[in-house]
Amino acid sequence: MANPFSGIISSDFKALYNNAISSLLYNDALTLPCTLYYAATKFEDCANCVASVIGGKPSSRFQSGGPMPFSVGTRCPMCNGDGKRAVISTVSINLMVIWDSKEFISAGTVNSPEGLIQTITFDENTPKLKRAQKIVVATDKAGYGNHVYERASEPEPCGFGGSEFVSCLWKRI
Protein backbone atom coordinates (compact mmCIF):
# COMPACT_ATOMS: atom_id res chain seq x y z
CA MET A 1 0.00 0.00 0.00
CA ALA A 2 1.33 3.42 -0.93
CA ASN A 3 1.94 6.02 1.73
CA PRO A 4 -0.95 8.56 1.48
CA PHE A 5 1.28 11.32 2.91
CA SER A 6 4.07 10.87 0.40
CA GLY A 7 5.03 14.11 -1.32
CA ILE A 8 2.99 16.42 0.93
CA ILE A 9 6.03 18.25 2.26
CA SER A 10 7.61 19.73 -0.85
CA SER A 11 10.40 22.24 -1.22
CA ASP A 12 7.75 24.90 -1.92
CA PHE A 13 6.08 24.10 1.41
CA LYS A 14 9.42 24.37 3.24
CA ALA A 15 10.12 27.70 1.54
CA LEU A 16 6.68 28.97 2.57
CA TYR A 17 7.39 27.98 6.20
CA ASN A 18 10.81 29.69 6.17
CA ASN A 19 9.32 32.85 4.68
CA ALA A 20 6.56 32.90 7.32
CA ILE A 21 8.99 32.55 10.24
CA SER A 22 11.38 35.09 8.70
CA SER A 23 8.58 37.63 8.44
CA LEU A 24 7.87 37.19 12.18
CA LEU A 25 11.52 37.83 13.08
CA TYR A 26 11.93 41.19 11.42
CA ASN A 27 12.29 44.13 13.82
CA ASP A 28 8.81 45.48 13.23
CA ALA A 29 6.95 42.16 13.56
CA LEU A 30 6.72 39.89 16.63
CA THR A 31 10.12 40.62 18.15
CA LEU A 32 10.98 42.36 21.39
CA PRO A 33 14.05 44.48 22.06
CA CYS A 34 16.43 42.54 24.30
CA THR A 35 19.87 43.21 25.75
CA LEU A 36 22.46 40.43 25.91
CA TYR A 37 25.07 40.70 28.68
CA TYR A 38 28.48 39.10 28.22
CA ALA A 39 31.06 38.09 30.82
CA ALA A 40 33.62 40.66 31.89
CA THR A 41 36.69 40.41 29.68
CA LYS A 42 38.53 43.54 30.69
CA PHE A 43 38.91 45.72 33.76
CA GLU A 44 39.27 49.46 34.19
CA ASP A 45 40.58 51.56 37.05
CA CYS A 46 37.99 52.53 39.63
CA ALA A 47 36.95 56.18 39.28
CA ASN A 48 36.01 56.36 42.97
CA CYS A 49 39.21 55.38 44.78
CA VAL A 50 42.98 55.06 44.71
CA ALA A 51 43.90 51.46 45.49
CA SER A 52 47.00 50.04 47.08
CA VAL A 53 48.01 46.72 48.60
CA ILE A 54 49.00 46.75 52.27
CA GLY A 55 50.05 43.45 53.78
CA GLY A 56 48.64 41.48 50.83
CA LYS A 57 45.14 42.87 51.36
CA PRO A 58 43.49 45.45 49.12
CA SER A 59 43.15 48.89 50.59
CA SER A 60 41.67 51.99 49.07
CA ARG A 61 41.16 55.64 49.82
CA PHE A 62 38.59 57.99 48.39
CA GLN A 63 39.61 59.88 45.27
CA SER A 64 38.41 63.46 45.49
CA GLY A 65 35.61 64.06 43.01
CA GLY A 66 34.59 60.38 43.06
CA PRO A 67 30.87 59.58 42.82
CA MET A 68 30.50 57.59 46.10
CA PRO A 69 32.38 58.94 49.12
CA PHE A 70 33.44 56.47 51.84
CA SER A 71 35.26 56.86 55.12
CA VAL A 72 38.89 56.01 55.83
CA GLY A 73 39.38 52.37 56.83
CA THR A 74 36.47 51.06 54.80
CA ARG A 75 36.43 49.54 51.34
CA CYS A 76 35.37 51.41 48.26
CA PRO A 77 31.69 50.63 47.58
CA MET A 78 32.20 50.64 43.80
CA CYS A 79 35.08 48.16 43.50
CA ASN A 80 35.17 46.54 46.97
CA GLY A 81 38.66 47.95 47.48
CA ASP A 82 40.21 46.20 44.48
CA GLY A 83 40.91 49.38 42.53
CA LYS A 84 39.57 47.79 39.34
CA ARG A 85 36.04 47.39 38.01
CA ALA A 86 34.86 44.83 35.51
CA VAL A 87 33.69 46.17 32.16
CA ILE A 88 30.64 44.19 31.06
CA SER A 89 29.81 44.44 27.38
CA THR A 90 26.26 44.33 26.06
CA VAL A 91 24.53 44.14 22.72
CA SER A 92 20.95 44.98 21.80
CA ILE A 93 19.08 42.50 19.64
CA ASN A 94 15.47 41.91 18.66
CA LEU A 95 14.26 38.38 19.46
CA MET A 96 10.94 36.59 19.19
CA VAL A 97 10.08 35.61 22.77
CA ILE A 98 7.72 32.77 23.62
CA TRP A 99 6.49 33.15 27.20
CA ASP A 100 4.18 30.11 27.41
CA SER A 101 6.04 26.78 27.69
CA LYS A 102 3.19 24.98 25.92
CA GLU A 103 4.03 26.97 22.80
CA PHE A 104 7.78 26.20 22.81
CA ILE A 105 9.29 24.92 19.58
CA SER A 106 11.32 21.71 20.07
CA ALA A 107 11.86 22.31 23.80
CA GLY A 108 13.50 18.92 24.27
CA THR A 109 11.89 18.30 27.65
CA VAL A 110 8.42 17.17 28.60
CA ASN A 111 8.09 19.33 31.72
CA SER A 112 9.25 22.92 31.54
CA PRO A 113 9.68 24.61 34.91
CA GLU A 114 8.03 27.93 35.60
CA GLY A 115 10.06 30.97 34.70
CA LEU A 116 11.40 29.56 31.45
CA ILE A 117 11.14 31.42 28.15
CA GLN A 118 12.23 30.55 24.64
CA THR A 119 13.74 32.94 22.14
CA ILE A 120 13.87 32.42 18.39
CA THR A 121 16.10 34.30 15.99
CA PHE A 122 18.04 33.93 12.77
CA ASP A 123 20.96 31.47 12.74
CA GLU A 124 23.43 34.31 12.19
CA ASN A 125 22.83 35.41 15.83
CA THR A 126 24.04 32.07 17.27
CA PRO A 127 27.50 33.37 18.31
CA LYS A 128 25.87 36.26 20.20
CA LEU A 129 23.56 33.87 22.06
CA LYS A 130 26.39 31.45 22.90
CA ARG A 131 28.53 34.20 24.42
CA ALA A 132 25.66 35.70 26.44
CA GLN A 133 25.45 34.94 30.14
CA LYS A 134 22.18 36.71 30.75
CA ILE A 135 19.50 38.59 28.89
CA VAL A 136 17.12 41.41 29.74
CA VAL A 137 13.92 40.89 27.77
CA ALA A 138 11.53 43.61 26.65
CA THR A 139 13.81 46.51 27.49
CA ASP A 140 11.10 48.84 26.17
CA LYS A 141 8.83 47.65 29.01
CA ALA A 142 11.45 47.99 31.78
CA GLY A 143 9.10 50.07 33.93
CA TYR A 144 6.68 47.14 34.23
CA GLY A 145 9.05 44.62 35.77
CA ASN A 146 12.46 43.08 35.76
CA HIS A 147 12.73 40.47 32.99
CA VAL A 148 16.25 39.11 33.57
CA TYR A 149 17.11 35.57 32.48
CA GLU A 150 20.20 33.37 32.29
CA ARG A 151 20.81 30.92 29.47
CA ALA A 152 19.38 27.48 30.27
CA SER A 153 20.29 25.75 26.98
CA GLU A 154 22.59 26.07 24.04
CA PRO A 155 21.09 27.61 20.91
CA GLU A 156 19.58 24.81 18.83
CA PRO A 157 18.67 24.86 15.16
CA CYS A 158 14.95 24.87 14.53
CA GLY A 159 12.96 25.00 11.39
CA PHE A 160 11.25 22.87 8.85
CA GLY A 161 14.03 20.80 7.32
CA GLY A 162 16.58 23.58 7.55
CA SER A 163 18.72 25.45 10.01
CA GLU A 164 17.90 29.06 9.19
CA PHE A 165 16.63 29.71 12.73
CA VAL A 166 17.80 28.93 16.27
CA SER A 167 15.91 28.67 19.52
CA CYS A 168 17.31 29.05 23.01
CA LEU A 169 15.82 28.51 26.49
CA TRP A 170 16.34 31.05 29.27
CA LYS A 171 15.62 30.70 33.01
CA ARG A 172 14.42 33.68 35.05
CA ILE A 173 16.80 34.93 37.73
C-alpha positions in Angstrom: 0.0 0.0 0.0 1.3 3.4 -0.9 1.9 6.0 1.7 -1.0 8.6 1.5 1.3 11.3 2.9 4.1 10.9 0.4 5.0 14.1 -1.3 3.0 16.4 0.9 6.0 18.3 2.3 7.6 19.7 -0.8 10.4 22.2 -1.2 7.7 24.9 -1.9 6.1 24.1 1.4 9.4 24.4 3.2 10.1 27.7 1.5 6.7 29.0 2.6 7.4 28.0 6.2 10.8 29.7 6.2 9.3 32.9 4.7 6.6 32.9 7.3 9.0 32.5 10.2 11.4 35.1 8.7 8.6 37.6 8.4 7.9 37.2 12.2 11.5 37.8 13.1 11.9 41.2 11.4 12.3 44.1 13.8 8.8 45.5 13.2 7.0 42.2 13.6 6.7 39.9 16.6 10.1 40.6 18.1 11.0 42.4 21.4 14.1 44.5 22.1 16.4 42.5 24.3 19.9 43.2 25.7 22.5 40.4 25.9 25.1 40.7 28.7 28.5 39.1 28.2 31.1 38.1 30.8 33.6 40.7 31.9 36.7 40.4 29.7 38.5 43.5 30.7 38.9 45.7 33.8 39.3 49.5 34.2 40.6 51.6 37.0 38.0 52.5 39.6 36.9 56.2 39.3 36.0 56.4 43.0 39.2 55.4 44.8 43.0 55.1 44.7 43.9 51.5 45.5 47.0 50.0 47.1 48.0 46.7 48.6 49.0 46.7 52.3 50.1 43.4 53.8 48.6 41.5 50.8 45.1 42.9 51.4 43.5 45.5 49.1 43.1 48.9 50.6 41.7 52.0 49.1 41.2 55.6 49.8 38.6 58.0 48.4 39.6 59.9 45.3 38.4 63.5 45.5 35.6 64.1 43.0 34.6 60.4 43.1 30.9 59.6 42.8 30.5 57.6 46.1 32.4 58.9 49.1 33.4 56.5 51.8 35.3 56.9 55.1 38.9 56.0 55.8 39.4 52.4 56.8 36.5 51.1 54.8 36.4 49.5 51.3 35.4 51.4 48.3 31.7 50.6 47.6 32.2 50.6 43.8 35.1 48.2 43.5 35.2 46.5 47.0 38.7 47.9 47.5 40.2 46.2 44.5 40.9 49.4 42.5 39.6 47.8 39.3 36.0 47.4 38.0 34.9 44.8 35.5 33.7 46.2 32.2 30.6 44.2 31.1 29.8 44.4 27.4 26.3 44.3 26.1 24.5 44.1 22.7 21.0 45.0 21.8 19.1 42.5 19.6 15.5 41.9 18.7 14.3 38.4 19.5 10.9 36.6 19.2 10.1 35.6 22.8 7.7 32.8 23.6 6.5 33.2 27.2 4.2 30.1 27.4 6.0 26.8 27.7 3.2 25.0 25.9 4.0 27.0 22.8 7.8 26.2 22.8 9.3 24.9 19.6 11.3 21.7 20.1 11.9 22.3 23.8 13.5 18.9 24.3 11.9 18.3 27.7 8.4 17.2 28.6 8.1 19.3 31.7 9.2 22.9 31.5 9.7 24.6 34.9 8.0 27.9 35.6 10.1 31.0 34.7 11.4 29.6 31.4 11.1 31.4 28.1 12.2 30.6 24.6 13.7 32.9 22.1 13.9 32.4 18.4 16.1 34.3 16.0 18.0 33.9 12.8 21.0 31.5 12.7 23.4 34.3 12.2 22.8 35.4 15.8 24.0 32.1 17.3 27.5 33.4 18.3 25.9 36.3 20.2 23.6 33.9 22.1 26.4 31.5 22.9 28.5 34.2 24.4 25.7 35.7 26.4 25.4 34.9 30.1 22.2 36.7 30.7 19.5 38.6 28.9 17.1 41.4 29.7 13.9 40.9 27.8 11.5 43.6 26.6 13.8 46.5 27.5 11.1 48.8 26.2 8.8 47.6 29.0 11.4 48.0 31.8 9.1 50.1 33.9 6.7 47.1 34.2 9.0 44.6 35.8 12.5 43.1 35.8 12.7 40.5 33.0 16.2 39.1 33.6 17.1 35.6 32.5 20.2 33.4 32.3 20.8 30.9 29.5 19.4 27.5 30.3 20.3 25.7 27.0 22.6 26.1 24.0 21.1 27.6 20.9 19.6 24.8 18.8 18.7 24.9 15.2 14.9 24.9 14.5 13.0 25.0 11.4 11.2 22.9 8.9 14.0 20.8 7.3 16.6 23.6 7.6 18.7 25.4 10.0 17.9 29.1 9.2 16.6 29.7 12.7 17.8 28.9 16.3 15.9 28.7 19.5 17.3 29.1 23.0 15.8 28.5 26.5 16.3 31.0 29.3 15.6 30.7 33.0 14.4 33.7 35.0 16.8 34.9 37.7 
